[in-house]
Amino acid sequence: MAIRSGIEGLTLLTQRCRVEVVSDSQYLVKGMNEWLPGWKAKGWKRKGGPIQNLELWQQLERVAAGQDVQWSWVRGHAGHPKNEYANDLAVQAAQELTQSGGLVPSGFQAWLEEQREKKGRYLDYFEFQAPA
């Protein structure tokens, strides 16, 4: 599922971008940062046996190659606002059996403000750091 989310997100980009993919999946982040370069150099093989989800890894590598991607890991359910927001969206979509159908405005800022006002959460979170 994590690999598929990377594929879907990057596929929706219509021009070359600098992108940070933040995930709570170490499988995805380590795969892209550490394992994939070695697999590719060895002809998509690894000494421990076949690569699981090989077709998905190859597809993700192709779509990521068209972008300037930084892969970052955050601990899931540990209070990272964007990870918590993504979790809320996923839970809501699963409960309502809905899907976005493509790119939509994120709604993160509105969600963040609601969390701050109603629950007093993320008061110290700032998306951008002021220049030093």
GIGIWO-V945139 format. One line per field, one symbol per residue. ss: DSSP state (2 for helix, 1 for strand, 0 for the rest). phi: phi as a letter, one per 30 degrees, with the letter a starting at -180 (. if undefined). burial: b if it has 24 or more other ideal C-beta (glycine too) atoms within 12 Angstrom, else e. A space follows every 50 residues. Layout:
BEGIN
ss: ???
phi: ???
burial: ???
END
This chain:
BEGIN
ss: 02222222222000000111111002222222222222222000010010 00022222222222200111111000000022222222222222220000 00000002222222222220000000000000
phi: .ddddddddddddcbdbcbcccbccdedddeddcdeededdciibbddkd ddieddddddddddddbccccbcbddhcjdeddddddedddddddchcbd ikdbedidddddddddddbicidccbdbdddd
burial: ebbebbbebbeeeeeeeeeebbbbbebbbebbeebbeebeeeeeeeeeee bebeebbeebbebbeebebebebbeeeeeebbbbbbebeeeeeeeeeeee eeeeeeeeeebbeeeeeeeeebeeeeeeeeee
END
